[in-house]
Amino acid sequence: MIRWSEFAWAAFLYGALGGDEEYQKLIRDKDLEIQLRKDPTAVEADEFQAKVIRGFLNAWRCRVESSRQAALDVLSAIADLGPNLKVLGALTLRDITSEHMNVIAECYGQIREVGYHFGATATSKLLHVLHRDLFVMWDKPILERFHKREPRISDSGRGYFLFIQRMQELAVEVDSAFRVASPTLVPPVQANDDAAGYLSARMLYNPQKSLAKYLDEYNWITVTREVQVPPRWHPCP
C-alpha cells in the first residue's frame, strides 16, 4: 500500500524538477480544451501544431511529426473519437469498470494508429489532454515496468485498458492514504478536499490537476527517474 508521504513527495519533486511548465500552459487554455472535446475540426491546424504537438508532446521528446498535415489528420482522428468520448463523459478514473474496456481500447488504438510517429507515449499524453480525469499518461520505462509485472499490459488498446485498471487500484490506495494522513497534515485538510485538490492547493496549481495526472507524476518520479520517495535523508514516518 502506498503511503501519503510517498505520493506527496513525488508530486513535490516533479514540480521542483520543472516537469510541469508545458502542461500547465496547455491546460490553462480552456477554449482549446473545450474545442478539442466538442468540435476538434474547428481547431485551427496551426494552433494544434503549435500548442499540442510542438508545445506539449514534442517538449517531452515524443518526436511527433510537426506539420500542418499531421495536425489536420490528428484532429480528424480526435473527431472520430467523439462517440467514445461522449460515452466516457464526466467519468473519472475511479468510475471505470470492465464495461468500458472496448471504449478505452478503441480510443487508444485510433490515436496510436494515426501515424506521424505517434508512439505509446504521445498517444497516452494526447488522450490525457482530451480527458484529464480519466486517462493516465505513460512513457517507455513505465510501460516496460508494468509489462514486466503483467505481460498483458502492452502497447495496445486492451493493454492500455489494463494499465488504467492498475491506476484505478492505485488511486484507491492514494485516497485511503490521504484519509489516514489527513488529521496530521499542515495546513489542515478542509471538508471538501480530496488528494488532488489538496496537493494542487499546496503546489499553487491553477487550474488544479486531476488525480490521473498525479498518478503519472508518481510513476515518472519512481519509475522513469528511479527516485526514492521520500528521500532517504528525510525523516518521514
C-alpha positions in Angstrom: 0.0 0.0 0.0 1.2 3.4 -0.9 1.8 6.0 1.9 0.7 9.6 1.6 4.3 10.8 2.2 5.5 8.8 -0.9 2.8 10.2 -3.1 3.1 13.8 -1.9 6.9 13.8 -2.2 6.6 12.5 -5.8 4.3 15.4 -6.6 6.6 17.9 -5.0 9.7 16.6 -6.7 8.0 16.5 -10.1 7.2 20.2 -9.8 10.6 21.0 -8.4 12.3 19.4 -11.4 10.4 21.7 -13.7 8.3 19.0 -15.3 5.1 21.0 -15.4 5.5 24.2 -17.3 4.3 23.0 -20.7 1.5 21.0 -19.2 0.2 23.9 -17.1 0.4 26.2 -20.1 -1.7 23.8 -22.2 -4.5 23.1 -19.7 -4.9 26.8 -18.9 -6.2 27.2 -22.5 -9.8 26.2 -21.6 -11.1 27.3 -25.0 -8.8 24.8 -26.8 -9.7 22.1 -24.3 -13.4 22.6 -24.9 -13.0 22.7 -28.7 -10.9 19.5 -28.8 -13.6 17.6 -26.9 -16.7 19.1 -28.6 -15.6 20.1 -32.1 -12.0 19.3 -32.9 -12.4 20.0 -36.6 -13.0 23.7 -35.6 -9.5 23.9 -34.1 -7.0 25.6 -36.4 -4.3 23.2 -37.6 -1.6 25.8 -36.9 -2.8 26.2 -33.3 -2.9 22.5 -32.7 0.5 22.1 -34.2 2.0 24.9 -32.0 0.3 24.2 -28.7 -0.2 20.5 -28.6 2.4 18.9 -31.0 5.3 21.2 -30.5 4.3 22.9 -27.2 3.4 19.8 -25.3 4.1 16.4 -27.0 7.5 17.2 -28.5 8.5 19.3 -25.5 8.5 15.8 -23.9 10.6 14.4 -26.8 7.7 12.4 -28.3 9.1 13.3 -31.8 5.7 13.5 -33.4 5.9 15.0 -36.9 5.2 18.7 -36.6 3.5 19.6 -39.8 0.2 21.1 -40.8 -0.9 17.8 -42.4 -0.1 15.9 -39.3 -2.2 18.3 -37.2 -5.1 18.0 -39.6 -5.0 14.2 -39.6 -4.7 14.0 -35.8 -7.6 16.5 -35.4 -9.6 14.2 -37.7 -8.8 11.2 -35.6 -9.9 13.1 -32.4 -13.2 13.9 -34.2 -13.6 10.1 -34.8 -13.3 9.6 -31.1 -16.3 11.7 -30.4 -18.8 8.9 -29.7 -16.4 7.2 -27.4 -15.5 10.3 -25.5 -19.2 11.0 -25.2 -19.7 7.6 -23.6 -16.9 8.3 -21.1 -18.4 11.8 -20.5 -17.8 13.0 -17.0 -16.4 9.7 -15.7 -13.3 9.8 -13.6 -10.6 7.2 -13.2 -12.5 5.9 -10.1 -15.6 5.2 -12.2 -14.1 2.9 -14.8 -15.4 -0.7 -15.0 -14.8 -3.6 -17.3 -17.8 -2.4 -19.4 -15.6 0.5 -20.5 -12.8 -1.7 -21.9 -13.8 -1.6 -25.5 -14.3 2.2 -25.5 -11.0 2.9 -23.9 -9.2 0.4 -26.1 -10.7 2.0 -29.2 -9.6 5.4 -28.1 -6.0 4.2 -27.6 -6.0 2.3 -30.9 -7.3 5.1 -33.0 -4.8 7.6 -31.9 -1.9 5.1 -31.8 -2.6 4.2 -35.5 -2.8 7.8 -36.7 0.8 7.8 -37.9 3.3 10.7 -37.8 5.4 8.9 -35.2 2.6 8.8 -32.7 4.0 6.2 -30.3 2.7 4.9 -27.0 3.9 7.9 -25.0 2.3 10.5 -27.4 -0.9 8.5 -27.6 -1.4 8.4 -23.8 -0.5 12.1 -23.5 -3.0 13.2 -26.1 -5.7 11.0 -24.6 -5.0 12.7 -21.2 -5.4 16.1 -22.8 -8.8 15.0 -24.1 -10.0 13.7 -20.7 -7.7 14.7 -17.8 -9.8 13.0 -15.1 -9.6 9.5 -16.7 -6.6 8.8 -19.0 -3.2 8.3 -17.3 -0.1 9.0 -19.3 2.8 6.6 -19.6 6.2 6.5 -21.2 8.5 3.7 -22.3 10.0 3.0 -18.9 6.6 3.0 -17.2 5.1 0.7 -19.9 8.1 -1.7 -19.7 7.9 -1.8 -15.9 4.2 -2.6 -15.9 4.6 -5.1 -18.8 7.2 -6.9 -16.8 4.9 -7.2 -13.8 1.9 -8.1 -16.0 2.6 -9.1 -19.6 -0.9 -8.4 -20.8 -0.2 -4.7 -20.2 1.2 -3.7 -23.5 1.3 -1.0 -26.3 -2.2 -1.9 -27.4 -5.8 -0.8 -26.7 -6.5 -3.6 -24.3 -3.1 -3.4 -22.8 -3.6 0.2 -22.0 -7.0 -0.5 -20.5 -5.4 -3.0 -18.1 -2.9 -0.3 -17.2 -5.8 2.1 -16.5 -7.3 -0.6 -14.2 -4.0 -0.8 -12.3 -4.0 3.0 -12.0 -7.6 2.9 -10.7 -6.4 0.4 -8.0 -3.5 2.8 -7.1 -6.0 5.7 -7.0 -8.0 3.8 -4.3 -4.8 3.3 -2.3 -4.0 7.1 -2.6 -7.5 8.0 -1.4 -7.1 5.7 1.6 -3.6 7.0 2.4 -4.9 10.6 2.2 -7.7 9.9 4.6 -5.3 8.2 7.1 -2.9 11.1 6.9 -5.5 13.9 6.9 -5.6 14.5 10.7 -1.8 15.2 10.8 -1.4 17.4 7.6 -0.5 21.0 7.8 -2.2 23.2 6.6 -5.3 21.3 7.8 -7.4 19.4 5.3 -10.8 21.1 4.6 -14.0 19.2 4.5 -14.3 19.2 0.7 -10.6 18.4 0.0 -9.5 15.3 -1.9 -6.0 14.2 -2.6 -5.6 16.0 -5.9 -7.3 19.2 -4.7 -5.2 19.3 -1.5 -1.9 18.8 -3.4 -2.9 21.4 -6.1 -3.6 24.0 -3.4 -0.3 23.4 -1.7 1.6 23.5 -5.1 -0.3 26.6 -6.2 -1.6 24.9 -9.4 -4.3 26.7 -11.2 -6.3 25.1 -12.7 -5.8 22.2 -10.3 -4.5 18.9 -11.5 -6.5 15.7 -11.6 -5.6 12.5 -9.7 -4.9 10.9 -13.0 -2.1 13.5 -13.6 -0.6 13.0 -10.1 -0.5 9.2 -10.7 1.5 9.9 -13.8 3.9 12.1 -11.8 4.3 9.4 -9.2 5.1 6.8 -11.9 7.5 9.2 -13.6 9.4 10.0 -10.5 9.6 6.5 -9.1 9.9 4.5 -12.4 11.2 6.7 -15.2 13.6 8.7 -13.0 14.0 6.0 -10.3 14.0 8.4 -7.4 13.2 7.1 -4.0 10.3 8.8 -2.2 10.5 10.1 0.4 14.3 10.7 0.1 16.4 8.6 2.4 17.6 11.8 4.2 14.0 12.9 5.1 12.7 11.5 8.4 9.1 10.7 7.2 7.3 8.1 9.3 
